[in-house]
Amino acid sequence: MTVKNSAIKHRLKKKNGNYQLSIRNVIANKGLLKPVYWLAPLIDRLVGLKQLDNMYQDNQFEGLDKAAFTKKFISTFALDLQVSAQSLAQIPKTGPAIVVANHPFGGVEGVALAHLLSDIRPDIKILANRGLSIFPELAPYFIFTNPLKSNAKGNSQSLKACLKHLKSDGLVVLFPAGRVSYPKDKHSPVSDHEWHRMVAMLAQKCKCPVFPVHIGGQNRPIFYRMGLIYFRFRLLMLIREMIHSQGKTIPITIGKAINNMTHKALNNKSDQQLTDLTRLLTYLQDPALVQHWPERVNPEMQAIAPAISPDVMAEEIAQLPESQHLASFKSLSTYYAKRAQVPNIIEEIRRLREANFRLVDEGSGQPQDGDDFDDSYVHLFIFDRDNKQIVGAYRMGQSDELLADKQSNGIYLANMFNFNSEFINQQAPCLEMGRSFLIAEQQKSFHGLLLLFKGIGAFAKQFPRYRTLYGTVSLSTQYQPLSVMLIEQFLVAPAHRQGVAAKKPFAHKVPYELNEYLTQYGSDIDVLDWLVSQIEPDGKGLPVLVKQYHQLGAKFHCVAIDPNFANTPGLLLSVHLPDTPEKLLKLYLGKDYQDYLNFSEG
């Protein structure tokens, strides 16, 4: 129910000529509430309002304007609001905008946000519990509602007031949980109640940015213990928790604006799911989730090796059997070869690997990127015949041959993972894929990636015993560890972890709210791509190869740190080609893909 400022002042009781904070200020002296009204002095003492009133009187809060009130409140309660100027600078100074926040304390955070945001936006309005109407000085900041009853009289008017304010280019602050955070049971962490879908409703109607704000901190343990006995005890204790908030340090983190609630990844999502995604993003701002990659001791970067003569490379290609020519498009052709066949081309591939890996902080610092596995693996590469240059490559290991040949170094990924007999590379011939790159000029072109995968498909057709591809996609350390955690949690199903374990695992705290979201809605790679783009400062989404392999029907198994590749995290995956969607088999293997599917060694 909306409580107007004039009505509050009318009901306030005098004390030595001053207004007194009392439960009587927010209830009516009639009907079923009449006994409560007359028991107000006792209730005021019980819930802590008497003590709060003493602070109100002693510090002369009465009659202050809203900005002076919040400033004095922060000072009197000695609250240390830790928020960066850079974070605050994200809030636009004009135009409609929504700020959403979690609700850890039940009152203090509303005053804190009013204090911080009013300097940026004098037009701030906060949708708040009508319990905060005990402070008449704050009434100009608030649109009051009754969060304990979703259909309470006046709540629809509150939402209409928010909508009207946004359409007038105002800033609205929402605590969509509507009530203070609490643990669901004695085994659960403290977290918000389910968020009201009004977040998505308002954002879409007004087409305005939404800023997820995480407020750190908790109430006292006794608050949660009493709430587990009976949930309404939390309501009775809120005033005392406000009093005991004195001296608290409150970290406040403002996330990047959600400007694209209509992003294609969010199409056909309900208002509730969109709101729950906003809730998840809010909790992902928690500073406790911020990790940093170990500081890399950067090797001395030696000069990149000199390029191999284009004519020398063209001569080596001319000597290859026609069967090793896999695909073509205009001047680009895809081939495969062993190092013994094209030693100079492999030197150029190693040179280009190092140059391109350095662009994403994965370079070795050596003149070229190479190891002994280059001798035993097959190299798939794209050659630009017009410019006589290598524009991309992939390294492929034939697992059956490598594991059978005692003279070889075995398989590269055994350096990163412990494979047991359950994993596919121990059960059947596979192609181990790795060390891929496209030169910078090709990375925005569809054709380079297409030719690599057409080459893989043509190779599989020539050697149809290979039914499965497996390998790692490098998750560059240019991604935040938080993004890598999201990728692992969204994509790696528990059942697919069997048969393999990381030798050097990637470890990151997984927030309770992420598990809650995935339990309710499941994994969706488009949503993951959107979440990563919201977290990454430069707005980049998932690595292209992750999306490419997902389209092929990949199973994602594990994330490990590669000690031989600049300690870069790698996402292990496998693709069983016969299970790939038909349209992609036709694209990569050609119209006669059915011959591959019908192959049987028996």
VOFI-570710 format. One record per residue (C-alpha): residue in one letter; y, z, x. Coordinates in steps of 0.02 Angstrom, whole numbers, plus 32768, in hexadecimal, padded with zeros to 4 digits. Last residue first. Example, Ala and Ser with C-alpha at 12.3 -4.5 7.8 and 13.67 -1.06 7.14 Angstrom:
2
S7FCB816582AC;A7F1F81868267;
***
This chain:
602
G7530783C8694;E75D5781C86EB;S762277F78641;F76B977898624;N76E8776F856E;L779477BD8580;Y77BB774E8615;D778676B285B7;Q77F176EC8524;Y788B76E38594;D788076248586;K793276178544;G797A766A85DD;L7956770D8639;Y7A0577598635;L7A4D77188590;K79A677078534;L797477B5856A;L7A2077F08532;K7A0C77A58483;E795D77EF8476;P799278A38494;T793B78EA852F;D78907938850E;P783478B9857B;L78AE78E48607;H7883799C8616;V792879DC865A;S79337A7886C7;L79BF7AEE86F2;L79F77B65877B;L7AB07B958777;G7AF47BA78827;P7B717C278866;T7BC37BF5890B;N7BA37C5F89A4;A7BEF7BD48A11;F7B557B6789F6;N7AC97BB38A5E;P7AD87C608A0F;D7AC67C138961;I7AEC7C9A88E1;A7A787C98884B;V7A877C738792;C79E87C60872B;H79827BF586B4;F79E57B768651;K797A7AFF85EA;A79C47A5285E3;G79C379E58547;L7A1079498595;Q7AB779748545;H7AAE7A1C859F;Y7A9779BE8642;Q7B3C7962862A;K7B9979FE85F0;V7B637A5F868A;L7B8779C686F5;V7C3B79BC86B9;P7C607A6F86EE;L7C977AD68657;G7D4E7AE08627;K7DE97ADC8691;G7E847B32864A;D7EDB7B4F86F2;P7ED97C0C86DD;E7E227C0A86A6;I7E037C7F8614;Q7E347C0E8582;S7DDB7B7885D1;V7D3F7BE485E4;L7D467C13852D;W7D587B5D84F8;D7CC37B248560;L7C5E7BB4851A;V7C8D7B818468;D7C547AD1848F;I7BB37B1484DD;D7B847B758441;S7B197C108454;G7AED7C8083C1;Y7B607CB88335;Q7B357D6D830F;T7AD27DA083A9;L7B467D3A8417;Y7BE07D9483D4;E7B947E4183E5;N7B597E1C8495;L7C087DE484C2;E7C547E808472;Y7BE87EF384DC;P7C347EAB857A;V7BBF7E688602;K7BE67EB386AD;H7BC97E348736;A7B3F7E1687B6;F7B0F7D6E8802;P7A657D848850;K7A397D628907;K79817D368906;A79927CFE8852;A78F67D0A87E9;V78837C85879F;G77EA7C798731;Q78377CC38696;R78F37CB58683;H78DF7C3085FC;A78A47CAE857A;P79427D168592;A79B17C7F8568;V7A2C7C4D85EF;L7ABA7BE985A1;F7B347C628550;Q7B187CF785C2;E7B167C8F8662;I7BB17C2B8636;L7C0C7CC885FE;M7BE47D1F86A3;V7C207C878703;S7CC37C8D86A2;L7CDB7D4686CC;P7CB97D1F8784;Q7D557CB08777;Y7D357BFA87A2;Q7D787BB98848;T7CDB7C0B888B;S7C887B698854;L7BFA7B6F87D9;S7B847AF88833;V7B057AAC87BE;T7A587AD687F9;G79B87A7587F5;Y792D7A368786;L78F5798C8748;T7852797D86E9;R77DC78EF86BE;Y77C178AD876D;R771978558762;P777E77BF8727;F77AE778887D7;Q780776E387B9;K7844771E870E;A788077C3875B;F78E4776087DD;A793376F98752;G7966779886F4;I79AF77E88790;G7A10774987B4;K7A4F77438701;F7A8677F6871C;L7AE977CB87B8;L7B2C772D8767;L7B6D778E86D1;L7BC3780D8741;G7C207783879C;H7C46771F86FE;F7C9B77A78699;S7D2E77AD870F;K7D947849872B;Q7D2B787D87C0;Q7D2577CE880A;E7DC477CF8871;A7D9C787F88AF;I7CF5784B88FA;L7C5D78778893;F7BE8790088CB;S7B37794088BB;R7AE379B68937;G7A5079D788C3;M79BF799C8857;E790B79D2886C;L789D794C881F;C77FD799187D7;P7741797B87EB;A76E479FC8783;Q76B87AB68780;Q77187B08880E;N77B77AA887E8;I77A67ADC8731;F77B47B97874E;E77227C028715;S76CF7C0787C1;N77607C67880C;F78067C2B884F;N78727CA388B3;F791E7C5588B6;M79AB7C2B892E;N79547BF389CE;A78C37BB08966;L79497B3B8923;Y793A7ACC89BC;I78847A9E89A3;G78077A988A32;N78477A868AE3;S77CF79F88B01;Q773A79FA8B79;K76CA7A518AFB;D76DB79BD8A86;A768F79F289E0;L77297A5289A4;L779D79C289D1;E772E793D8984;D7719799788DF;S77D079CB88D8;Q781C791F88F0;G78C979588926;M796278F988ED;R7A0F78FB893D;Y7A9B78AF88D5;A7B277839890A;G7BD277F588E4;V7C5677758919;I7C0A772E89B7;Q7C7876A389FC;K7C7375E98A19;N7D1375C989B5;D7CCB753A8950;R7C1675768959;D7C3E7625891B;F7B9F76838945;I7B58770B88D6;F7AD677808920;L7A2A77CC8902;H79E57823899B;V792D785489A3;Y790778F789FB;S78A679138A9D;D792A78F48B22;D79BD79358ABB;F795F79D98AAC;D798A79F98B63;D7A3E7A1F8B35;G7AE079C48B0E;D7B9879D58AE5;Q7C04797B8B64;P7C8979A58BE7;Q7C5D7A5D8BCF;G7CCD7AD28B6C;S7C3E7AF18AF4;G7CA07AB68A5D;E7C907B0B89B5;D7D477B328993;V7D537AB28905;L7DAA7A288969;R7D417A588A00;F7CA87A1A89A2;N7CF4796C899B;A7D12795A8A56;E7C6C79AC8A82;R7C09793E8A0D;L7C6578A48A4C;R7C2D78C38AFF;R7B7978E58ACA;I7B7978448A64;E7BBF77E58AF9;E7B3678288B6A;I7AB777FB8AE3;I7AFC77498AE3;N7AE877418B9F;P7A3277788B9A;V7A0076FB8B14;Q794276E78B17;A791777868B76;R798A77E78B03;K792277B98A6C;A7968774189EB;Y79A7772F893A;Y7A2476B188F8;T7AB076A88876;S7B2776148871;L7BE2760D884C;S7C4075688851;K7C2E75478796;F7BAD75C48758;S7B0575CE87AD;A7A61762D87A6;L79C5765A880A;H79C075F388AC;Q792D76428905;S78B775C088BC;E791C75388914;P78DD757889BB;L796775BC8A2C;Q79A175528ABF;A7A43751B8A6A;I7A6E75D28A52;E7A6775EF8B0D;E7AD875598B2E;A7B5775948AAD;M7B5C763E8B02;V7B7D75EF8BAC;D7C0375808B60;P7C5C76168B13;S7C61766B8BBF;I7C3877238BAE;A7CCB77968B91;P7CFC78108C19;A7CBF78C38C04;I7D3479388BA6;A7D9D799F8C1E;Q7D607A4F8C36;M7D907AD68BBD;E7D7B7B7B8C13;P7D0B7BD88B9F;N7D5C7C378B12;V7D1D7CE88B09;R7D0F7CED8A4E;E7D4F7D8389F3;P7CC67DB3897E;W7CE87D6288D6;H7D577DCD886A;Q7D2E7E2E87CE;V7D977E4F8734;L7D2F7E9886A8;A7D807F4486B3;P7E287EEB869E;D7DF87ECC85E6;Q7E377E1D85B8;L7D867DEF8580;Y7D9E7E6C84F2;T7E277E0184A7;L7DC37D6284C0;L7D357DB0845D;R7DAD7DE183D0;T7DF17D2F83CE;L7D3F7CEF83C1;D7D247D6A8332;T7DBD7D2582D9;L7D7B7C7482EB;Q7CD37CB082AB;Q7D247D058215;D7D917C6E81EB;S7CF27C0781E8;K7CCD7B888271;N7CC57AD38239;N7D2A7A9A82CE;L7D417B1D8356;A7D067AB183E8;K7D767A2683A6;H7E0F7A9483C3;T7E627AC7831E;M7E877B78835C;N7ED97B1D83EE;N7F6D7B7F842A;I7F0F7C1D8458;A7F8F7C6784CD;K7F527CAB8573;G7F247D628572;I7F967DF98571;T7F537E9185CC;I7F8B7F4285A5;P7F537FD38613;I7F7B807B85C3;T7F8E81108638;K7F9081AC85CD;G8009823A85EE;Q80118273853A;S7F85822484D4;H7F5382D3849B;I7FDB82D08415;M7F9F822883D4;E7EED826883D4;R7F2682FD836D;I7F75828682F0;L7ED7821D82E8;M7E6182B082C8;L7E5982A7820A;L7E3981EB8210;R7DAC8202828C;F7D618289821C;R7D5482018198;F7CBE81B681F4;Y7C50824E81E0;I7BDE82948268;L7BF681FB82D7;G7CB2820D82C2;M7CAA82C08303;R7C57828583A2;Y7CD481F883B4;F7D6C826A83AB;I7D1482EC8417;P7D0A826A84A3;R7DC9825F84AC;N7E1E81BB847D;Q7E06811E84E1;G7E5F80AB855B;G7E8C7FF68576;I7EF07F878503;H7EB97ED18505;V7F337E5284BE;P7EFC7DA9847A;F7F947D39845D;V7F897CC283C8;P7FF37C2483C5;C80357BDF831F;K7FF37B6082A5;C80397BC98215;K7FA67BB581A0;Q7F2B7BAB822F;A7F687C468288;L7F767CAB81E7;M7EC57C8581AD;A7E7C7C98825B;V7EC17D488271;M7EA97D7281B8;R7DED7D7481D6;H7DF17E3281E4;W7DA37E748283;E7D037ED9827F;H7D227F8A82BF;D7D5D7F918373;S7CF67FD38403;V7CBF80778452;P7C15805C84A3;S7B7380698441;H7AE380E3845C;K7B2A817183F2;D7B4880FA8362;K7BC88079832C;P7C4180B983B0;Y7CF880C1837A;S7D99805D8383;V7E268092830E;R7E3C80388269;G7E7F7F948227;A7E0C7F338299;P7E8C7EA68293;F7F127F0682F1;L7F967E8282D4;V80417E638320;V80AF7DE282CA;L813B7D818320;G81B87D2582B1;D81DC7C6C8296;S82067C8481DD;K815A7C3E81B5;L81157CCD821D;H81767D4E81B8;K813D7D028114;L80887D05814D;C80957DBA8181;A80E77DE880DA;K805C7D8C807E;L7FDE7DF280DE;S80357E9280AC;Q80407E587FF6;S7F837E3F7FF9;N7F717EF0803A;G7FDD7F397FAD;K7F517F807F43;A7EBB7F9F7FB0;N7E3C7F127FBA;S7E107F298071;K7E137FE6805E;L7E1B80478101;P7E9E7FD08146;N7F27800880CE;T7FC07FA180FA;F80707FB7813C;I80DE7F2E8182;F81307F858212;Y81BF7F78828D;P82497FAC8214;A81E0804681E5;L81E6808F8294;E8273810A8271;P8218814681D6;F818D81918242;I810C81D081C4;S80FA81188196;L807A810E8222;G7FF5814081A2;R8019809B814B;N7FA5804A81C9;A80017FBD821E;L802A7F048216;I80AE7EFC829D;K814D7E96828C;I81AF7E598324;D82577E008306;P82AA7E52839E;R82327DE98409;I82327E0084C5;D82767EB184CF;S821B7ED5842B;L81777EAA847F;L81647F4084F1;H819F7FCB847C;A81497F8483E2;L80AC7F6E844A;A80AF80258480;V80D7806683D1;G80418009838B;E7FD68042841D;V7FFD80F983FA;G7FB680EE834A;G7EF880E3833E;F7EC680F683F3;P7E5580648422;H7E937FDF83A8;N7E727F3283F0;A7F027EB983F0;V7F417E1B839C;V7FEC7DD083BD;I80207D438348;A80AC7CC68367;P81307C6A8303;G81C27C278369;T82327C7483EA;K82247CDE8487;P81737CA584A9;I80FC7D2C84EA;Q80B77CF28591;A813D7D5185F0;L80E77DF485C1;S80537DCB8632;Q80C27D9786C2;A81257E3886AF;S80817E9586C5;V80487F1D864E;Q80207FD18676;L8069804085F1;D807180F0863B;L808A816285A6;A80EB820185C8;F80E082348510;T819A825A850F;S81C581BD8572;I815D81458509;F81A081968469;K8253819084AC;K824680D584C8;T81F280BC8420;F827B811C83C6;A830A80C68423;A82C6801D83ED;K82B080528337;D835A80A48323;L835A81608336;G837681C48298;E82FD824F82BE;F82AD824B836A;Q830782E883A5;N828B831B842D;D826D83C983E8;Q8264838B8334;Y81E38302834F;M8180836F83C7;N817B83F88343;D814A837682C2;L80B68343832E;Q807B83F78332;K808984048275;L8034835C8261;G7F9D839A82C2;V7F1683768240;L7EF9842C820D;R7FAE84638219;D7FEC83D681A9;I7F5A83F58134;L7F9084AA811A;P8046847A80FB;A800C83E8808A;L7FA684518011;W8024842C7F87;Y801983707FA3;V7F5B83767FB1;P7F5283CB7F07;K7FC183417EBC;L7F5D82B07F08;L7EEB829F7E71;G7F7F82797E00;K802E82997E42;N809182D57ED8;A808082307F35;I8041821D7FE6;V808F81DD8087;N811C825780A9;R80BC82EA8064;I804982DE80FA;S80DB8327815A;L815B82FB81DF;Q81F8836081BA;Y82A7831D81A5;N8332838A81E7;G83A88400818C;N834D849781CB;K82AE8447818A;K82C583CD80FB;K822F837780AC;L822182BB80B2;R8200826B8009;H829F82047FFB;K829681D280B0;I81ED81838095;A822381267FF9;S82B880DB8055;N8248809C80E1;K81D48042806A;V811B80668065;T80A97FD18045;M800080008000;
***
